[in-house]
Amino acid sequence: MPESISPHPERAALAPLVEALAGAAGPYLLEVVAAEDMDEIALRPEGLLGVVDLARRNGFNLLLDIGGTDHYPLQPRFEISYHLTALPTAATASEPAALRQPNFKAPRLRLRVFDDGEDATVPTLTHLWPSADWAEREIFDQFGVRFSGHPDLRRLLNPDDFTGYPLRKDFPLRGLERRFVPGGRAGAVPPVTET
Amino acid sequence: MALGENQPFVVTKLDDFLKWAQSSAIWPMTMGLACCAIEMMSIVSPKYDTARFGAEVFRSSPRQADLMIVSGRVSNKMAPVLRQLYEQMPDPKWVISMGACASTGGIFDNYAVTPADTFLPIDIYVPGCPPSPDALIYALMQLRREIQAGSKVKVLSANA
């Protein structure tokens, strides 16, 4: 159920926009929270593109990072968190006096997308921010969350033939397979591939 | 050309000459994997100065090196790369496993890291996290003794 919390006093100016963003999520909104550091909107993946689109049109022009969390055994299991910020641009820097204040901090926004299951899928943001490319590949690599529409969804950190998704909570710490057998001189030799 | 009366010369066995040459000019490969590489780099600094032992020339090509110092944790993704570099080195060649991670996996008992001796023949293990440059120089000295003796077994039994 949507839940409303009174906005943080320092971020009162942002409250109408946060409300509009929550509205853009429509039925996929989970909750809106005024956290200590920034406002956050929790939603289902289906609502992500609408919210991001509206945020972009209202000055949130930079995607800082995309994070992944596995809340296993809680449901829904996977959380993909997006941090957006609104850097002043040539167009906006001239108008609001707030930007000239000595303690001005660029407003930030956190989107928390929750999905579940082995085939958890979140829409990609690579067409909006190319920097989302590797961040989404890393989350796919480590959590097995897929990003629909991603142009090149391959593993980023682990070997291409790796089995499993190591940052899932139910992944065994030592992995599902032993790739190299101990034994030194007599031990197994990894394949040498010419590229 | 015949030797003149006052020209000095030395009589030796070819094997001994080769061992002397190999052990006196060990050329390590420029390859740093992790934090141990910082300690490895300092052994060529003026303070530790492995130039005293003819081992200061870090070659940037495996084809010109005869010593691989595995200086840091080896990830499963990096291991085939290391194996390929090792096979590109000309014989005779030696491998030093530097530090806890390269020798046993160290603190990384997980899916990502493998000990170096699971895919390379290691001649000398250097303990430490990281080993001090002195420890690495000691390993270098031990490797010289190993080369001069012709086998690791002779060195170990001589030290015992």
Boltz contact constraints between the chains, C-beta under 6 A:
constraints:
  - contact:
      token1: [A, 159]
      token2: [B, 76]
      max_distance: 6.0
  - contact:
      token1: [A, 159]
      token2: [B, 77]
      max_distance: 6.0
  - contact:
      token1: [A, 166]
      token2: [B, 111]
      max_distance: 6.0
  - contact:
      token1: [A, 173]
      token2: [B, 110]
      max_distance: 6.0
  - contact:
      token1: [A, 174]
      token2: [B, 111]
      max_distance: 6.0
  - contact:
      token1: [A, 175]
      token2: [B, 111]
      max_distance: 6.0
  - contact:
      token1: [A, 179]
      token2: [B, 76]
      max_distance: 6.0
  - contact:
      token1: [A, 180]
      token2: [B, 114]
      max_distance: 6.0
  - contact:
      token1: [A, 180]
      token2: [B, 118]
      max_distance: 6.0
  - contact:
      token1: [A, 180]
      token2: [B, 119]
      max_distance: 6.0
  - contact:
      token1: [A, 182]
      token2: [B, 118]
      max_distance: 6.0
  - contact:
      token1: [A, 184]
      token2: [B, 117]
      max_distance: 6.0
  - contact:
      token1: [A, 185]
      token2: [B, 121]
      max_distance: 6.0
  - contact:
      token1: [A, 187]
      token2: [B, 118]
      max_distance: 6.0
  - contact:
      token1: [A, 190]
      token2: [B, 79]
      max_distance: 6.0
  - contact:
      token1: [A, 190]
      token2: [B, 80]
      max_distance: 6.0
  - contact:
      token1: [A, 190]
      token2: [B, 83]
      max_distance: 6.0
  - contact:
      token1: [A, 190]
      token2: [B, 119]
      max_distance: 6.0
  - contact:
      token1: [A, 192]
      token2: [B, 83]
      max_distance: 6.0
  - contact:
      token1: [A, 192]
      token2: [B, 84]
      max_distance: 6.0
